[in-house]
Amino acid sequence: MTMMVRMMLAIAALLLSPSAQAENQFKLLVFAMPSTYHYEYIPIARESLEQMAKLHSFELVWTRRPESFDEDLSQYAAVMFLNTPGEELNAGQRAKFEAYMRGGGNAMIVHRAAITPPGEWPWYEKLVGRRVGVHPMLQTGVVTVEDPGFPAAFALPERWVWSDEFYVTTNPQDVRINTVLGVDESSYDPTKIWPGQVSRPMGRDHPIAWYHSYEKGRVFVTTLGHEGAMYRDYRYLTHLMGGIYWTATGRGQAAVQRR
């Protein structure tokens, strides 16, 4: 074996050693179960989020099993409910998640995960911060950045043409939220809905992404993300990454005057 080969092997061994590899910054649990209207997104979202985790040096644990909430949640900087609402958890798993949040855990809620039947789990509804009712059909509209200093808005223009289900929400639990994104109801038809249902506009104040504090943790909610193809869209993924970054670390907010 030549001196050059020995040197190359030594360098390779050094680079492959645990001490030479970048350490993960935090650990994120992503809970994603297939459902009637939300299943095609799963392989797309998983691939994109796993690539995101590699790019940004955090550990991602993907699960479709509610039993994951029976395990030690304190190992996670944040838990993401990805198109999967809290009602999928049984009583014991709900109690463990509540304890996680009371212990300083953090949560991120994406699209369908924001919907829970009234009275099903009031604690979770308070965590989300709003009650989602009916929603108009998926349409193209104009999303507006309401808080340009929040990381989930950094990659977005002030007015962003986007197609999604723009959820209609109410606030029966009287929770104060900080709006990150809104939607301009003049840019789509908020009454366009399926026969037999009624959808009414919310008016000027129509939040579609927000954050707040709950128990002893941070919560970020985005109601965007209905179609599977969205999880390949650069701007949507940077929106999600900004939410993940803030939820897991509490960092990144800029001192920008909110409109």
C-alpha positions in Angstrom: 0.0 0.0 0.0 1.5 3.3 -1.1 1.9 6.3 1.1 -0.7 8.2 -0.9 -3.3 5.4 -0.5 -2.7 5.3 3.2 -3.2 9.0 3.5 -6.4 8.9 1.5 -7.8 6.1 3.7 -6.9 8.0 6.8 -8.6 11.2 5.6 -11.7 9.1 4.6 -11.8 7.5 8.1 -11.5 10.9 9.7 -14.4 12.4 7.6 -16.6 9.4 8.4 -16.0 9.5 12.1 -18.9 10.7 14.3 -16.9 13.7 15.5 -16.4 15.0 12.0 -20.0 14.9 11.0 -22.3 17.8 11.6 -24.5 17.4 14.6 -28.2 17.7 14.3 -29.5 21.0 15.7 -32.8 19.6 16.9 -35.2 16.7 16.6 -38.6 17.0 15.0 -41.5 14.4 15.1 -43.8 14.6 12.1 -47.2 12.8 12.5 -48.8 12.1 9.2 -51.6 9.6 8.8 -53.5 9.0 5.5 -57.2 10.0 5.4 -60.0 10.1 2.9 -59.0 13.5 1.4 -55.4 13.6 2.5 -53.1 10.8 1.5 -51.4 11.6 -1.8 -49.3 14.2 -0.2 -47.6 11.8 2.2 -44.7 10.4 0.0 -44.1 13.8 -1.6 -44.1 15.6 1.7 -41.9 13.0 3.3 -39.3 13.2 0.6 -39.2 17.0 0.7 -39.1 17.2 4.5 -36.3 14.6 4.7 -34.3 16.6 2.2 -35.0 19.7 4.2 -33.7 18.0 7.3 -30.5 17.1 5.6 -30.0 20.6 4.2 -30.7 22.2 7.6 -29.0 19.6 9.8 -31.9 18.6 12.0 -33.2 15.1 12.7 -36.6 14.2 11.4 -38.7 11.3 12.7 -41.6 10.5 10.5 -44.5 8.5 11.8 -48.1 7.4 10.9 -48.5 5.7 14.2 -50.4 7.4 17.1 -48.5 5.0 19.3 -45.5 7.2 18.8 -47.1 9.5 21.4 -46.9 6.8 24.0 -43.1 7.2 23.8 -40.9 9.9 25.4 -41.9 13.1 23.6 -39.3 15.2 25.5 -36.7 14.2 23.0 -38.4 16.4 20.4 -37.8 20.1 20.0 -41.2 20.2 18.3 -44.0 18.0 17.1 -45.6 18.6 13.7 -49.2 17.5 13.0 -49.1 17.2 9.2 -52.7 17.1 7.8 -53.4 14.8 10.8 -55.6 16.2 13.6 -55.2 15.6 17.3 -58.4 13.6 17.4 -56.4 10.6 16.1 -54.8 10.3 19.5 -56.5 8.2 22.3 -57.0 9.6 25.8 -53.6 8.4 27.1 -51.7 9.8 24.1 -53.5 13.1 24.4 -52.5 13.3 28.1 -48.9 12.7 27.1 -49.0 15.4 24.5 -50.5 17.8 26.9 -47.8 17.0 29.4 -45.2 17.6 26.7 -46.5 21.1 26.0 -46.7 21.9 29.7 -43.1 20.8 30.0 -42.0 23.3 27.4 -42.6 21.3 24.2 -43.6 23.0 20.9 -46.2 22.2 18.2 -46.7 23.0 14.5 -50.1 22.5 12.9 -50.4 22.1 9.2 -53.7 22.4 7.1 -56.1 19.6 8.0 -54.5 19.2 11.4 -56.2 22.5 12.4 -59.7 20.9 12.1 -61.1 19.1 15.1 -64.8 18.6 15.9 -66.2 21.1 18.5 -66.1 19.6 21.9 -63.8 16.7 20.8 -60.7 18.0 22.6 -61.0 21.6 23.8 -57.4 21.7 24.9 -56.3 21.0 21.3 -58.6 23.6 19.9 -57.0 26.2 22.2 -53.6 25.0 21.1 -54.6 25.6 17.4 -56.0 28.9 18.5 -59.0 28.9 16.1 -62.0 26.7 15.3 -62.2 25.8 11.6 -65.7 25.6 10.2 -66.6 25.0 6.6 -64.2 26.1 3.9 -64.8 27.3 0.3 -63.7 25.1 -2.6 -60.0 25.2 -3.5 -59.4 28.4 -5.4 -56.7 30.8 -6.5 -56.4 33.8 -4.3 -54.0 36.4 -3.0 -52.2 35.6 0.2 -51.0 38.7 2.1 -48.0 38.9 4.4 -49.1 40.4 7.7 -46.0 39.9 9.7 -42.9 40.2 7.4 -40.6 39.7 10.5 -41.7 36.1 11.1 -39.5 33.4 9.5 -42.4 31.6 7.8 -43.0 34.8 5.7 -39.4 35.5 4.8 -39.5 33.9 1.3 -42.9 35.2 0.4 -43.8 38.4 -1.5 -46.0 40.9 0.1 -48.9 39.6 -2.1 -48.6 36.0 -3.2 -50.8 34.2 -5.7 -51.6 30.8 -4.3 -54.3 28.2 -4.7 -55.6 26.4 -1.6 -58.6 25.9 0.7 -58.8 29.2 2.5 -60.3 28.0 5.8 -63.0 30.0 7.6 -62.3 30.2 11.3 -63.9 31.5 14.5 -62.5 32.1 18.0 -64.9 30.6 20.6 -62.1 29.9 23.0 -61.0 33.6 22.9 -57.4 32.9 22.1 -55.0 35.7 21.1 -53.0 34.8 18.0 -50.3 36.7 16.0 -51.3 36.7 12.3 -48.4 35.9 9.9 -50.4 35.5 6.7 -53.9 36.6 5.7 -55.9 36.2 2.5 -57.5 38.9 0.4 -61.1 37.8 0.1 -61.7 40.1 -2.9 -59.3 37.8 -4.9 -61.5 34.7 -4.8 -65.1 33.7 -4.0 -65.4 33.0 -0.3 -69.0 31.7 -0.8 -68.1 29.1 -3.5 -68.9 25.8 -1.8 -70.6 22.4 -2.3 -74.4 22.1 -2.6 -76.1 22.0 0.7 -73.4 24.0 2.5 -73.0 27.7 3.2 -69.7 29.6 3.4 -69.6 33.2 4.4 -66.7 35.6 4.1 -64.7 36.6 7.2 -63.9 40.1 6.0 -60.7 42.1 6.2 -59.3 40.0 9.1 -58.9 36.5 7.7 -55.8 34.8 9.1 -54.5 31.7 7.4 -51.2 31.3 9.3 -50.4 32.4 12.8 -48.4 31.8 15.9 -48.9 32.1 19.7 -47.7 30.7 23.0 -49.6 27.9 24.7 -48.9 26.2 28.0 -45.1 26.6 28.2 -44.4 26.2 24.5 -44.6 27.8 21.0 -47.3 27.0 18.4 -47.2 27.8 14.7 -50.2 27.1 12.5 -50.5 27.2 8.8 -53.8 26.3 7.1 -52.1 26.1 3.7 -51.1 22.8 2.2 -54.1 20.9 0.7 -52.6 19.5 -2.5 -49.8 17.0 -2.7 -47.9 18.9 -5.4 -47.6 21.9 -3.0 -45.0 19.9 -1.1 -42.7 20.3 -4.1 -43.2 24.1 -4.3 -40.2 26.1 -3.3 -42.1 29.0 -1.7 -44.4 26.7 0.2 -41.5 24.6 1.5 -39.6 27.7 2.7 -42.8 28.8 4.4 -42.9 25.4 6.2 -39.1 25.6 7.0 -39.5 29.0 8.6 -42.3 27.6 10.7 -40.2 24.6 11.7 -37.2 26.8 12.5 -39.1 29.1 14.8 -41.2 26.4 16.4 -38.2 24.2 17.3 -35.8 27.0 18.3 -37.8 30.2 19.0 -35.3 32.1 16.8 -35.3 34.0 13.6 -37.9 36.7 14.2 -36.8 40.1 12.7 -37.5 43.5 14.2 -39.8 44.6 11.4 -42.7 46.9 11.9 -45.9 45.0 11.4 -48.5 46.5 9.1 
